[in-house]
Amino acid sequence: MEITAKDLVQYFYSVVDVIEKEKDYLSELDRHLGDGDHGVTMSIGFQSVKEKLDVDLANETDCGKISTTVGMTFLNAVGSSVGPLYATGFMRGGMVVKGKEVLNDENLTEYWIAFVKGVKERGQANVGEKTMIDTLEPFGKALQEIFTSTNNFKKAFHKALQAAKEGMESTKELLSKKGRSSRLGERSKGAQDPGATSAYFIIKTFEKIL
């Protein structure tokens, strides 16, 4: 399959819409574990991305530039810890598809694996610590393994999304070990992690252009 730069721009517009739709839900999740502002923070970041898409990226043909610019725009708009995490992911992804107008199955796999690795390296978190890595690392591992055996990105992506969903849902019963929510101890159990949830929304939205 092939994804064009125009498709990638449309994907980011779709992420803007999904985050706006889910911002109250994300903030509600965050009220159990943090400041209750995760949805608002994500909305601020992606509304800035929308402005950048409208003004500078609507006709951009370099997939790498699109993703890198989205990452930088999000970082500049969001001061919280989530800013550098998503920025690093989208910028790392942008680096591996730099100069490409069309992305094939291999390019797409490399893009998302670079995204996951970027977030993980920046956040220094591991599976089981109740963070977005509980969504992203199972997703990345499944994507790589299934693509290696099938050479079919679409099939691998759909199956990897299931692993991501299971990872996201697993955070309900985990103890928070990172950030402010780690102070809650046992009280952090029973609440799904908002970062793991927004990460799932972001990768699931990519299905819309497949």
N, C-alpha and C positions, 0 to 999 in steps of 0.2 A: 504494500500500500504506500501511498504518498500523501504527505501533509505539506501544503504550501505555506508561505509566509502569511498570506491572507487568512488561511485557516488558523494559524497560530494567533494572529491578532484577534480573530473571532473568539478563540478559546479564552483569551484574557478578558474580553468583554463579558463572556459568560461567567467567568469567575467573579467579576465585579457584581453581576446580577445575583449570583448565588450567595455571596457574602452579605449583600444588602438584605436579601430575603431572610437569611439565617442569623443576622447580627443579634437579635433579641434572644434567640435560643442560645447562642454562644455566650452571651453575657450572663444569662441565667445559669448556665453550667459553671461559669467562672465565679458566680456569687457563692457557690459551695466551697470553693477552693482558694479564691484570690480576691482581687479588688472588684470583680464584677464588671470589668470593662473590656474583656477580650473581644467581644463582638464589635463594640464601638471602635476599638483600636484597629481591628481588621478592616472595618468599613472606611475609616479615615485613610488607611493605606491604599485600599483599592479604589476609592474615589479619586485619589491623586493619580493612580494608574490610569483610570478612565480619562482624565484630562490629558494625560500624556499620549494616550492612544488616539484621542480625538485630534490633537494638535500636531503631533510629530510622527506617529507610527502607523497611521491608517494606510499609507501607501508604501511603507517600508518593505523591502524585498529580502533583507538579510535576517534570517531567523535568529541568528546569534545576537544581532543588535537589538532585536525586539525583546528577547528574553533578558538580556543584560540591562537594557534600559528600564524594563519593568522592575527588575530587582533594585536598581539604584533609586528609582522613583519611590518605591515602597519604603526603602531604608530612610530616605530623606523626609518622608512624611510621618514615619512612626518612630517615636523615641524609645519605646519599650523594648524589652529583650527580644520580642518576636521579630522586630525589624531586621536586625542583622541575620537572623536565622533564615527567613524566607529570601532575603536579598542574596545571601550567599548561595542558596540553592538555585535560584533563577540565574544568577551570574555564572555559576559553574556549568549549569546546563547550556547557557549561551556560549560559553567558551568552546564546548565540544561541537557546536553546530555553526560556528562562526563562518560567515561568508556563504552559507548555503541558502538558496532560495526554495529548495524542495527537500523534504526529509523523507528518507525511506525507512524501512523497518529497523535496520541496524542503527541508523542515526537516532531514531526515536527511542530505542532501547538505551543507547548510550546517553541520551539527553536526560532521561529520568533517573538512571543510575547515578549520573553525575549530580543531579539535583539532590538525591537522597544523601549521597556521601558528603556533599557540601553542608547540608543542614546538620548532619551528625558530627562532622568535624568541628563546625562552629559552636555547636551547643554542648559538645562533650558529654552527651547523655547516652545511656544504654537501654535496651529493652528491659522492661520491668521497673523502670523508675517513674512511670506515670507521666510521660511527656509525649510530644508528637512523634518521637522516635518509635514508640510502640505501634504507631500506624505505619510509619515510613520504612523502617528497616525490614519488617516482614514483606511489605510491598516490593521493595527493591530486590530482596533475595529471591522472591518468587518470580519476579519479572525476568531476572537474569537466568535463573535455572530453566524456566519454561521456554524462554526464547532460545537458549542454547540448544535445547532438544527439538524445537519446532521450526525455528527461523520465521516464526509468524508473530509479529508484534501485537496485532489485534487480539489474537487468542491469548498470548502471554499476559497482556495488559488486563484483560477481563478476569483472568484467574488470579492475577496479582491483586486486583481490587478486592477480591474476597478475603485474601490474607490481610489486606489493610483494614478491612471492616472488622475482622475478628480481633486484630490488634487493638483497634480503637475501642471496641467493646470490652476488651480485657482490662482496660484501665479503670473500670468501675470498681474492681475489687483489689486494686493495687494501692499500696501506701505511697504517698508522694515523697520523693527523695531529692527533688530539685526545686529551687526557688522558694518563694514565700509559703507555698502550700505545704512544704516539708515540715513546717512548724506545727501543723495540725496533727501529725502522728496518725493514730488510729481513726481519728475523725475524718481523715481524707478518704477513707474507704467508703464505697457506695456511690461515689460521684464520678461520672465520666469526665476525663480530662478535656478541657476546652481546646487546648492546642492540638491534641490528637484528633479532635473532631473537626477543627478547621482544616487540618492537613488532609483529612479524608475528603472533605468537600472539594478541596482544590484539585486533588488528583482524580476524583470521580468525575468532575466536570469535564475532564479531557475526553471522556467517552462521547461527548456531544459532537466532536469533530471526526470521530472514527467511522 
